């Protein structure tokens, strides 16, 4: 469907906030995503997956980083332009157990879906949580809540987000995580040690987003295979064969 762009602004270094008119045709669960056709031309040919950062009565919000030609073209779009979206797709974050210690852990552009999840936790579940987010440098920070780690030490905790959150995790923790695979793998091994629960949203390259192309397949611990786009992107971390990623 083609929807109108309401806002497309840079909010941090090479990080953009895209707000699109909400046609009120569907509901969105935190962790779901849309496949976006950048323009009406043959290049870029394939759609790009973007998680939902906000979902309000008047708009759908996406936060993206300019990393290639497709996102560079997207960053030049203006309010009033139209963009083609397919979605919402995938399975989002599941139910929250209110007796658990809720931790949100994210890195880089993978933090985007936690903006929407934060609102759901506060407004729908009405429960408390702690948030821990990691960036390379302070120039990339685009959120205004949670504790921050930067690799270069330019803001907050110096180091990576897994080191920052390690002492917060215990066997009563329920972690919601999204970010680079190397971060998620370290976090998964830590969760095994702490014997806690975690729902993890995997980042993956996708060509179709609907399970046809098999370009985003991962291996599970029972020697099966799952497609990130339709079986995920959110999984129980214990189901994933992390050594294969």
N, C-alpha and C positions, 0 to 999 in steps of 0.2 A: 504494500500500500504506500502511496505517496503522501507524506505529511509535511506540513510547513515548518520551517525553522523559525524559532522565536528568538534565539540567542546563540551566538557562537563566539566566545571570548577566551582569550588566554588568561589563565588564572595562576599559573606558575611557569617555570621555564619549560617551554615546549609542551605544556599541559593545557588542554582546552576543555571548557564546559559547553556542551551542546544541549540546548533545550529545544524540544520539538513539540508541536501542538498535540495534545492528547485527545483523540477522537472518542474516548469513553466507550470503546468497543470491547475491552478486555480488562482483566485484572492481571497484575504482575506480582510474583513472589520474589522477595530478595534473593539474589543469586541467579535469576534467569537472565537471558540476554536476547539481543536482536542481531540479525544479520543485516548489514547496511550496504546497499549499492551506492557507491560513492558518487557516481554520476550516470548519465544516460548513454555514455559512449562505451565502446568495447574495451577501453583501457581506463582504469584497472578492470579486468574481466570479472574477477570473483568478488563476492561480497566479503565484508569484514565483520567479525563478531565483536560486539561491544556489550558489556554488562550494564545493567540498569543502576544508575547512581541515585535517582530520585523518581518518584512516581506520584504526581499530584493530580488534582482534578483538571488543571489547565495545561499540564505539560508532562513529558517524559524527559528525564535528564540522563545524559551520558557524559562521562569524563574520559577523554582519550589523550594519548601521547603521540606527538608527531614523530614517527620513526621511519617512514618510507614515503614513496610517491603517493600512495593512496591517502594516507592521513594528511599529507601536505595539501592535496587537493581539497580534502574535507575542511581543513582549517581556513581555506579561502572562501568558504560558503558564507552567505550573508543572510540576515533575517529577511524573511519573505521568500527565499529560495525553497524549493521542495526537494525532499530526499526520500528514497525508496527503502522501506523497512520491511523485514520479514520477521514475525515473532508475535508475542514473546515465545522463546524456545527454551528447552531444557528443563531440568528439575532444579529448583532452588533449595535454599536452606530449609531443613525440616523443623519439626516442632521443638520448642524450647522447654526443657525440664526446669521448672521454677526453683527446685531445691538445689540446683547445681550452681557452681561458681562460674559465671559466664565471662569468657574472655574473647575479645575480638583481636585477631592477630593478622596483620596484613603488611605487604611490601609493595612499594612503587604504585604502578597503575592498578594493581590488584586490590588496592584499598577502596577503590570506587564503590563496589557494591555494599560496603559497610556503612556508607552514608544513608542508604535506604534502610538497611537492616537496623541501624541505630534508631531511626524513627519508628520502626515497627516495634522494637523492644520497648521503647519509651511510651508509645501511644497505645499500642494494642495489648502487649503483655504486661506493661507497667512494672517492669523489673529492672534491677540495677545490673550493671556490667562494668567491666574495665576494658579499655582499648589500648593496644600497643601497635604502633605503626613504624615502619622503617623506610628510609629514603637514603639516597646516595649523598645528598647535600641539601642544605636548607633552601636552596633556590627551587627545589622540586616539590616542596611541601604545599599541598593544596587543600588540606583539611584543617578544621579549627577545633578539634576535640581529640582526646586521647593523649597518651604519652608517646613521645617521638624519639626515635633513634636515627642518627645519621652516620654513615660510614666514615665520613671525614671529620666528624665531631663538630661541625659548624653549628649544630643546634641539638639540644637535648643530650641524650645518652650517646656516647661515642662508641660505635660498633654496630653490630647487626641486631635486628629485632628479636631473634631467637635468644641471644645472650641476655637481652634486656628482660624478656618475659620468663626466663627459666625458673627463677625463684618464686614466681607467682603461681606456677602450675602444681597442683596436687591431685590426688586420686578422686577428688570431688569436682574437678574442673570439667566444663564443657566448652571446648574451643571451636570457634568459627574462624577458618583460615582461608586466605587467598593471597597469592603472590607468585614470585618466581619459583620454579620447580626446586632449585637447590635449597631455597628457604623452607619449602614445604617438606622436603625430605628430612632435613635436620629436625624440624618440628615434629614430624611423625616419629622418628627414632626417640626423641625426648618424651613423647606421649606414651610410647611403649614402656619406657623406663618408669614413668610416673603412674602408669596404669589408669589413664584418664580417657575421656571421650573427646572426639574431634570430628567435625564435619568440615571437609576440605573442598574448596572450589578450585578445580584444575584449570590452568591456562593452556590453551592448545590452538594450534593453527587449524582452521576449518575451511573447507571449500564450499560445503552446502549447508551445514547446520541442521540437517534433518535426517541424518543417518544413512544416506545413500552412498556417499563417496568413500566411506571407510578411511578417511584421512586422519582421523583423530582417535584411533583405537589405542587402548591401553590394556596391559595384562593385569589380571586380578590374582589374588593369592590362591584361588582354587583352580588355577591354570585355565581360566576362561578369559574371554576378551570382551571389553565394554567400549562403547562409543561415547566419548566425552560429551558430544552434542545432545544426544537423546537419553543416554543412561545417566549422565551427569548434567551440568559440569560439577555438581556437588555430590561427593561420595563420603561414605564412612571410611576414614583413613585406614582402618584395619582390612578393608577389602582390596586395597591397592598393593600390587607387587612393586614396592618402591625401588628395589634393586634393578628393575628393568627400565626405569625412567632416567 
